[in-house]
Amino acid sequence: MAGGLGRGGQLGGVVFRQQKWKSSVSMRAKMPPCDFVPEEYRSYPYERMLKIREQNIAPSLRMYYKKPLLLHQGHMQWLFDYEGRRYLDLFAGIVTVSVGHCHPKVTLAAQKQLACLWHTTNIYMHPSIHEYAEKLTSLLPDPLKVVYLTNSGSEANDLAMFMARLYTRNFDVICLRGAYHGGSPYALGLTSIGSYKHGVANGIGCSTTMLPDVFRGPWGGSNCRDSPVQTVRKCSCSEGVCHANEQYIEQFKDTLNTSVPKTIAGFIAEPIQGINGAVQYPKGFLKEAYRLVRERGGVCIADEVQTGFGRTGSHFWGFQTHDVVPDIITLAKGIGNGFPMAAVVTTKEIANSLAQNLHFNTFGGNPMACVVGSAVLDAIEEDSLQKNSKDVGTYMLLELAKLRDKFEIVGDVRGKGLMIGIEMVTDKDSRHPLPAEEINQIWEDCKDMGVLIGRGGLYNQSCSCVSFAAISYPHFQQRQYKLLLD
Ligand SMILES: Cc1ncc(COP(=O)(O)O)c(C=O)c1O
């Protein structure tokens, strides 16, 4: 272990910082081989891009890294910058590139459709939307059989909330603290991370409830999670009992009794909370929460934007890992491998609530999106990506757990399949978030080594910072993780 480095530097000292003095090229020595050769970059110089960014692109779109990356080409798990430098993309375009950058099958399908028909709008029929709706719903249990295609996850969640309200004729929706469900004014009411909130009215009729976070929350033990890796917290529960779950359910009941009317429109939750750092609830929590919501007349919405399409490994959909069937699910990100598309899938009855009056969007379900979506589903199946997520994710989780046991600043390792979170802390006893500057250094060092990872967590944008590496690349092979961990 590198001596003389601070507490926060221990992990960095061993894995990252001792290499800092080397040139960035030599720091890439351990990168797995890749025989893809990117094209030469031929656009504006880097400095000009920065200037355009400063002058013509909305400042709310923040960039990552001290020297922001200018990316130029992608090939499966690899990204190439304008100087031809190669990066292993473990963040997958914020959990979106589900089958690999420019996956040949998906690219070919898009190219063919591009030469045939781009757009018609939904007032006419075209084959791809019907083929896609049938294919997508064949992967879902009854009664989730009706698809509404949208352009983004935020729009999907807007629509889900709207449908819940129309169908139930109730208004109140409950969501979990720490959740991200979108940035549109309607969905923002469901998003419960302070840094995304703006000082304008939002969330009328949206109530938050306690996040059942078995690592950072008041309750949790060493058996709570559906994951190969548990927290280091002790557990004295007997077989079949989870006191942490009981406590969190009490909190949920408290919200039902204090914050909403007797009847509600619904409840929305991700099967694993993504942007907050792959937070997993105790086993059984969602099942009991769904029961309580339905008792109040509400519908249950699963936001599968991050957990869908086999990413959790054991199942194709995140909700299946909780032994529940939602009334509405919302899909985005991995659905199109980066193509702008999203979906709401629900029951015929709930969908009918929207059919009483006109509801329309121009681009949702256009031919391009539908053929891309179809090709993504084929690629997941043909490349066995769900199994890959399970095998590689389990391997990765168990290896990362060894780092947690070795280093004080690795507080928690969690997740399922390739939905993995690593929570960094000052020390395991206090669980205080690792300060931002230390997180930033680790994060920059990973990038300098050629590995792109994500960040999240409730305190990410503020000075004290919880950070997570969201690792999410179904196409990624075990051999490559092994090289990294070594
Ligand atoms: C769980 C979840 N739901 C919804 C959204 C919103 O999706 P979009 O950015 O496509 O509007 C996101 C985006 O990060 C998300 O992670």
The ligand as an SDF file (V2000), in Angstrom:
LIG
                    3D

 16 16  0  0  0  0  0  0  0  0999 V2000
  -34.8160    5.6940  -13.4710 C   0  0  0  0  0  0  0  0  0  0  0  0
  -34.9860    6.7920  -14.4750 C   0  0  0  0  0  0  0  0  0  0  0  0
  -36.2240    7.1620  -14.8150 N   0  0  0  0  0  0  0  0  0  0  0  0
  -36.4330    8.1350  -15.7160 C   0  0  0  0  0  0  0  0  0  0  0  0
  -35.3870    8.8160  -16.2870 C   0  0  0  0  0  0  0  0  0  0  0  0
  -35.6350    9.9060  -17.2760 C   0  0  0  0  0  0  0  0  0  0  0  0
  -35.2890    9.4950  -18.5600 O   0  0  0  0  0  0  0  0  0  0  0  0
  -34.9510   10.5610  -19.7060 P   0  0  0  0  0  0  0  0  0  0  0  0
  -33.6310   11.1640  -19.3720 O   0  0  0  0  0  0  0  0  0  0  0  0
  -34.9320    9.7360  -20.9620 O   0  0  0  0  0  0  0  0  0  0  0  0
  -36.0480   11.5720  -19.7160 O   0  0  0  0  0  0  0  0  0  0  0  0
  -34.0770    8.4520  -15.9370 C   0  0  0  0  0  0  0  0  0  0  0  0
  -32.9310    9.1690  -16.5270 C   0  0  0  0  0  0  0  0  0  0  0  0
  -31.8250    9.0960  -16.0700 O   0  0  0  0  0  0  0  0  0  0  0  0
  -33.8710    7.4310  -15.0030 C   0  0  0  0  0  0  0  0  0  0  0  0
  -32.6450    7.0390  -14.6360 O   0  0  0  0  0  0  0  0  0  0  0  0
  1  2  1  0
  2  3  1  0
  2 15  2  0
  3  4  2  0
  4  5  1  0
  5  6  1  0
  5 12  2  0
  6  7  1  0
  7  8  1  0
  8  9  2  0
  8 10  1  0
  8 11  1  0
 12 13  1  0
 12 15  1  0
 13 14  2  0
 15 16  1  0
M  END
$$$$
